[in-house]
Structures are given as C-alpha cells and as structure tokens.
Amino acid sequence: MTCAAVVPAAGRGERLGTREAKALCLVGGVPLFVHALRSLGASGRLSAGMVVGPPQRCEAMAAAVRAARLDVGWDVVPGGATRQDSVGRGLRDLASDVDVVLVHDAARPFVPVEVVRRVVDAVGAGADAVVPVVPVADTVKQVDGAVVVATPDRSRLRQVQTPQGFRRSVLEAAYTAAAASGAPGQPASDDATLVERAGGQVVVVPGDPLAFKVTGPLDLVLAEALARQHG
C-alpha cells in the first residue's frame, strides 16, 4: 500500500484578518501549512505529498518546504478557483503507484499522528473512504431565516476533521462523477461528500480536538500556544 497526501492550501484567510494567504501565516515563526505537513509526515505512513497553493504564492511555499527539511518529499502546484478544483489538480499529479490518498486541510496544523494512522489503517483494512470525527458538544438548531424549525439529535451528529482517507480509485471516480454531472449544485465542503454523492460508503474513525482548523483569530491564538508547547 502506497499512501500520499494532497493538501489544499489556497485559502485567502479573510476571517483571520490578514492579507497573506492563510497557509503562509506564521505560527511560532513557521508557516501554518508547514506545521500541517510535519504532522502528516510524523505518522510514518506517507511516501510523498502534494501541496496545492495560490498560483502567485507557490514559489514562496516551495521555498518554505525546502527550508523546513521535511522527511517526506512535497511538491507544490498551483490550485484552482475552488477547493474542489485544487484537490482535483493535486490528485492528478500524484505518482501512478499511489493507491491510498489522504486529503488534509493546510489549516489543521497539529493533527495528532494517531489520527493520521487510524485513517490510513482503516483504508488499508478495506474501507473505501474514511473520515475522522469528534462528537458535537453544543446543541444544534436547524433554522429557516431567523426561525428555528428543528433541533437535531446531537448524539447522532459528528464534527468531521481531516485528513480524510480514500482508495485512490474511489476518490478519482467521485471526482469524475462530479465533473460529469454538468451542474455544480450545492458545493461540496469536503471530499467525503463527493464520495457520498457518487454512492460510496464513508466510515468514521475517532478524531481529536487537536485536529482543529485555524479559521479565525481565536484559533490562531490557540495555534500559537501549541506551537510554543511543541517547541
């Protein structure tokens, strides 16, 4: 089993209040996405990886990868107009011998190695698609405008994290089906959704609170604290 990762990193980071591409925001003096690459590589499960960045910042990202002296070889390629476009480009550029693909948000810098290993091992054990999840802690309301219309049972809900793992053939088929549909429909917020829409089964493994996503300024404060702790 040969496993590689695609890391979409083309987000602009408006919610962080920065003009820089989010992946290049410094956390503990290191670009955010480099922390994510280190976390994935520390699992010992990857043979290679593909970072998909903003076209105008790919050179800077490649320089950051070289400076980090990572254990896994990472290529940097330009992304597309949407996250789905970017992941699709990274997927097409993977070596032909890769049969298991992880897709990981560049903005999740400190995913524990145990989570990465659980995802890869579940695909290796026969799952077509795997997502790490954590329970939903807060009550969730379904609304129509300003009116609550339902309160889902949160015991049946899970918050999805990354990396998400796939048999390469399954993920490629899901992307082909999405492209052939001819209508964009509701944009898929993650790759597991594309597999679901194509009729595939997605299974879950335990995630971890440390696999949080840096979205707003408060997340960045937490990431800075963890970077200091990690040394």
N, C-alpha and C positions, 0 to 999 in steps of 0.2 A: 504494500500500500504506500503510495507516494502522495504526500499532502503538501499543498501550497496554500497561500493566503492571498486574497485580494482585499486591499484596504482603501476604500473610498475616502479621499481627503481633500475634496474640492469645495467644502463648505466655506462660506464667506464670514461667518461669525458675527453677524449684526447684533444678535442677542447678547454677545459678550461686550458690545460697545467698543469694538476695535476695528480699525480699517484693514488690518492684516488678515490674511487667510487664517481661519481658526486653527488649522493643523500646525501652522508655524508660530502660534502664540507660545511664548516661553513659559514653561512651568519649571521652577527650580533651575532656570538658566538653560533648559533644554527644550527644543520644540515639542509641542504636545504629541505630535504623531510619532516622534522617536520613542517616547515612553511606551506607546502602544506597540510598536514593533519589537521593542525589548521584551515586553510582557509575553507576546506571542512566541518569540524565539526561545524564551526561557523554558517553555513547555517541553522542548526537545522533540516535538512532533513534526516540525516543518522542515521541508527541504529547500524551499525558496518562497519568495513573495513578490507581489506587485502592488506598488503604491500608485493610486490614481489621483493626481493633484490638479490644481488650477493650471491651465496651459502656460500662463505667464509666470508661474512660480515653480515650475518643475525643476529648473536649473538650481534654484536655491534649496529645494527639497532634496535633490540628488546630492548636493554638497553636504547637507546636514546628515544624510545617510552615511556618506563616506567618513565624515568626521566622527561619527558615533562608533565606528569599527564594530558593527554588529556581527553576531555569529552566523546569522542567516543572510544569504545574498538577496538583496532587494533591488528591483528595478523600479524606476519612476517613469510613468507615462501620463500624457495629458488626458484629462477627463472630458466628459460631455456636458450637455446642457442640464441634465438631471442626474440624480444619484443612480437611477437605473441604467442610464446611458454609460455612466462611468464604470459601474461594476461590469457591464457587458463588455466594455473595451478591455478591462483588466483580465477578464475571463478568456477572451480570445487570444491574449498574448501569453498565456501560460504555456509552459512546455507540454508537449504531447503526451509525456508519460505520467503526468499528474492525473490521478483518478479520484482524489478527495480534495475538495475546495472549502476553505474557510473564508467567510466574508465578515470583516471586523471593522467597526466604526473607528476611525482615527481619533475620535473624541472620547474614546474609552481607554484612558492611558494605563490603568492599573488593574486590568483583569487578572485575577489570580491564575497561576499555572494550572491549578487543579480544575478550573472551569474549562480551560482550553483542552486539557487532556480528556475530560469527560465527554466533550463534544466529539473530538476526533475518535475516541474509542467507541462511542455509540455508532458512528458511521461505519467504523471498521467491523463492528459486530453485526451489521446488516441493515441499519436504518438508512433510508434514502435522504432524509433531511432531519436535522436536529437543531433545536434552539435551547439556550439556557434561560431559565425563568426564575423569578422570585415572586413570592405571594404579594398580592395587593394589600397594603396596610390600611389605606383610607377607604371610607365609604365612597362608592362611585355613583353618580347620578347621570341618567340619560336625559337630555334636555331638548326642547324644541323652542328655540329663541331663549326667552327668559323664564320658561315654564318647565318644571320637572315633569317628565312623562313616565319615568320608570327608575327603579333602584335595583340594578342587577345584584345577584347573589355573589358577593366578592369571594366567597370560598371556592367558586368555580373560575375565577379570573386569575390571570398571571401577567406579570410585567415581563416583557421579553427583552433580553440583552443580546450582546454579541460577544464572541464570534458565533455565527451560525455556520453549521457544517452541512455539506452536501456531497453526495456522489456526483462527480462532475457531469456524468451523462444526464442525471435528473435536473440539475440546475441549467444546463445548456438547453434541454428540452423545454423547460419552463420559460426561458428567455425567447426561444424560437416561437412558442405558442403565444407569448405576449406580443411579439412583433407581428405575428400573422393575424392577430385579432382585428387589426385595422381600425380599432377605436381605443383611445387611451383610457377611457373610463376613469374610475377613481384611482389616482396614482398609488402604487404600492409603496408603503413606507419601509418595507424590508423584503428581503429575497424569499423568505419563507412564504410570504403572501403569494408570490408568483407561483411557487410550487403548489400551494393550496388551490389556486385558481386553475391550474393545469390538471387537477385531480389527484395530486400526490398527497401522501400522508406525512405529516410533520410530527415528530415526537419531541418530548421535552426532557431535559436533564436539569439538576439543580444549578442555579446561577449563584451569584454572590453580590452583596451590597457594594463591594469594592469595584465591581464592574460598572459603576455608574458612568453616565455620559456627561461630559462637560458641555453645558448648554448656556447657562447664564453666569453672572458674576459670582454668585454664591458657590456654584460648582467649582469655579476657578480658585476660590479661597481654599476649599477642601483639597483640591488637587495640589496646590502649593504646599499645604501641610503634609500631605502624604509624600510628596517629593522630598521634603526635608527629612521625613522619617526614614525613607528608603536610602537616604544618603547619596 
